[in-house]
Amino acid sequence: MEEHTSSNPAVVHTVPGPPELTEQISQSLDRQNSRLVSKHVADEVERNNKKYWDLFYKRNETRFFKDRNWTVNEFDEFMNEDVGTGVLLEVGCGVGNFIFPLLSWSNIRYIHACDISPRAIEFVKQNPLYNPDKMNAFPCDVTEDSILTEISHGSVDIATLIFVLSAIHPDKFALAVANLFTLLRPGGIVLFRDYGLYDMAQLRFKPGHKISDKLYMRQDKTRSYFFSTKEVLEMFTRAGFDIISCNYLTRKTINVKENIDVDRTFVQAKVRKPVS
């Protein structure tokens, strides 16, 4: 889940690594380790992942996330005549903050959009811009085989994982990525962005919220994982993808009203299914 923070227009920088592991960061991590989430609670959160995301959208409806207009600058693949006019699969579409703005500036021919929350999918279908002739929105857990029956294998040109895998248990990352590999056509691309190691969102967790290494539970029992570029590279390489790029990004978030002035850290990657 992407953090909702009102901020200034962001300047995003590519950097060689995550923030330096300072004494302050080490102390924050030590405090988190002083009281971990119990196995009982962690297992319950995993079993009821869909329920907690449905409750999230019941509370927030379409108000929580901003439209992802930044994607036009970050992912120029949508302007590419080879893949940018084809079929898109957005995993974790939420209420459509990516796909609906995309309609105004891309030439994507058809959009599949899925989310683990049935309630979120209903909000997508209620949007006046939703066109069932050019869109297929459906509830789905990307770590399960059901997505493979919803979309023809080898038919997707671009798949997106934007702040999606961080909400899934890391033991299931490989299943999700393998399913995308099956659905993509040869030469198809995955666009990935998610939380990076030592991001502000990781460091502000208090004791009692850490489940395991880099995996945390929010107050509403949704989860958040924080990636290194190394594990993202390994995850996609093991699944058979060729790496186009994989980098840390930093962005300063400033909100004078809320007295916020912090550096955010993300990992962004582009990978391709081999042509042969």
N, C-alpha and C positions, 0 to 999 in steps of 0.2 A: 504494500500500500504506500503510495507516494504521500509524503507529508504535505499537509495543506498549510502553507505559510504565506501570508500576504507580504510581498517583498518588492524591492526596486527591480527595474529591468536588469536581468542577470547577465554578467559577463562570465562565460565559461572558459576555463583554461585546461588544456591537456598537460598533465604533469607526470613525471617518471615513476612516482610511487605514492603510497598513502601518506598521510601526515606522519611526521616523525613521532616515534613512541617516546614521548616526553615523560618526565616524572609525574606531571599532573594527569596524563592519560593513564599511566600505570596505576596510580592511586585510585582513579575512577574504576578501572577494571578490577582491582583488588576489592573494592567495596562491593561491587556486583557479585564477586565470587564468595563473599562472606555468607550469603544466603541465596541458594538456588531454588528454582521452582521444583517442587517434589515430583517424583516420577508419576505418582497418581494423578496430579494435576496436568502434567505434561501429556500423559496418555489420553486424558479426557479432552484436552484441547485438540489433540490430533484426531480423535474420533469424531469430534463435533465441529471440525473446521468449517464445513459448509453452513452449519447453523449460525456460527458466530459472524460469518460474513453476511448472511441474510439479515441478521439482527442489526449489523452495521448499516445496511442500506435501508432498513426499516426506520432507524433513527434519523439518518442523514438525508435520505431520499436522493435528490440530484444536487444537493447544495454543497457537498464537501470538497470535491475536486475542481480545480480550474481546468479550462480547456487547454490541451497540450499543443498550443500553437508553436512551441519551440521546435517541434519535430521537423518543420519545413526547413529549418536551418541546419539541424543536426544530421538528418538522414536524406541526403540528396538522391538516394536510390529511387525515391518516388518520382523523380524527374527523368529517370532512365527509361528509354524507349523499350528496352528489353524486358525489365521486370516491373517498371513503374506503371505499365498499362494493363497489367494482368490481374491476378487473383491475390487478395490479401487475406491473411488470417491474423486477427488480433486475439491473443490469449489474454484473459483477464481484462475484458473490455470495460468492466464497471458499467457506468450509465452512458457511455459513449463520448467521453471527453476527448478521445483521440479520433475516432472514426468520423464523427460529424463535422468537425473542423476540416478534416482531410478532404471532404467532398468539395470544398470551395477552391482547393488549389491543386489537386492531383487528378490524374487521368486513370486511376484504378478502375478496372472494369467490373469487379465483383468483390464483395466483402463478406467473409465469414467472421463472426464475432462471438466469442464464448466467454462465459464467466461461471465460477463455481456457485454463484448466488442466483437462484431463479428470480428473486425479486429485482436484482439489477437488470436482468434480461428483460423483464417486463417494462422497466423504465426505458430501456433502449427502444423497445417496440412502440412505446407510447409517444416517442419523440416525433414531432411533425416531419422531420427530415428522413425518418425511417422509410425505406422503399423495399418491400418484400421481393420485388422483381430483381433488385440488385444487391440485396443484403440477406444474410442468413444468420440471425442471432439465436443462440441456443445455450441452455445451461449445460455445463460440462466440467468435469475434473480432468485437467490435462494430463494428470499422472495415470489415468485409467484408459482402458482400451476403447471406451465408448466414443471418444473423439474420432477414432479410426473408422467408425461406421457412419459418422455424420458427414465426412468429407472424403471425396475420392482420393485415393493414394496417388502421389506424384502430380497433383493438380495445382498446388499453391506456389505462387511466385515469390511472395514476401510474407514472412511470419514475424510478428513482433512479440517480444517478452519485455515489456516496459514496467518495471516495479511489480513483477509477478512472482518470479521464483523466490524472492525474499519472504513471501507469505506462505511458502510450502516447506515442509520438513526437508532438510538436506538429503536425507536418505532417498527421497523421491525425485531429486533433480534429474538423475539419469533417465528415469522413465519419461519425464516430460520432454526432455531433449530428444530422446529416441523416437517418440511419437511425432515430433515435428520433422525429424529426418525422413520418416515414412511419408508424410503428407506433402513435403516439398518436391517439386520437380527437380531434375538434375540442373544445376546452375542456380537454383532458388536460394534465397538469402534469409537469414535470421538477423533481426536488429534487436539488440539487447541493451537495456540500461537498468541498473539497480544500485542499491546502496553499497558504498565502498567502506572498507575497513577504517575504523576510527572516525566515521562520520559523526556529526553532532548528535544525530538521532540515537546512535549507539551509546555514546558517552553519557547521555542524560538519563538513561535507565537507572532506577534505584535498585538496591538489594531486594530480592524476591521476584525479580522479573527475568532473570537469565535462566534459560532452559539448558543450554549446552554451549559449546564453543561457538561464538558469533550468532547464536540463535536466542531470541528474546520473545517474551510474551507481553503484549500491551495490556492496559487496564481492561479493555473490552474483550480480551482473550484472542484477538487476532495476533499474528506473529510477524516478526521481522528478522531477517538474516542479513549479515554484512559481508560482502565478498572481497576477496583479493583477486587481482588480475590473474595470478598463477592458477587458482582453482577454476576460474572461468575458462581460461585457455585449455586446461586439462579436461574439463567437463565436455566442451564441444569437440575437442580433438578425439577423445575416446569414443564419441558418438559417430565419428566418421567425417566431421566437417573440416573444411579448409578455413584457416583463419585469415580474414582480410585485415582486421585491426582489433586491438584490445588495449584500452588505456584507462588510467584514472583521470577523472575530471574533477576540478574544484570550481565551486561557485559561491560567491559571497551573498548571504541573505541578510538584508537590513530591513528592520521594521522599527521606526522611531517610536511609534505609539506603544509598542510592546517591549521596547528596550532590547531588541534583538539585533545582534551584529556578530554573525558566525560564518565560518567557512564550512560549506557542505562538501562532501566527498562522494563521488559516484564512480561506478565502473561502466564503461560503454564498450560494446563489442559489435563487430559485424562479421558474420561467418557465412560460408557458402557450401551448399551440398555439391560435391564433385560432379562434373559433367559425365565422367566415365570412371 
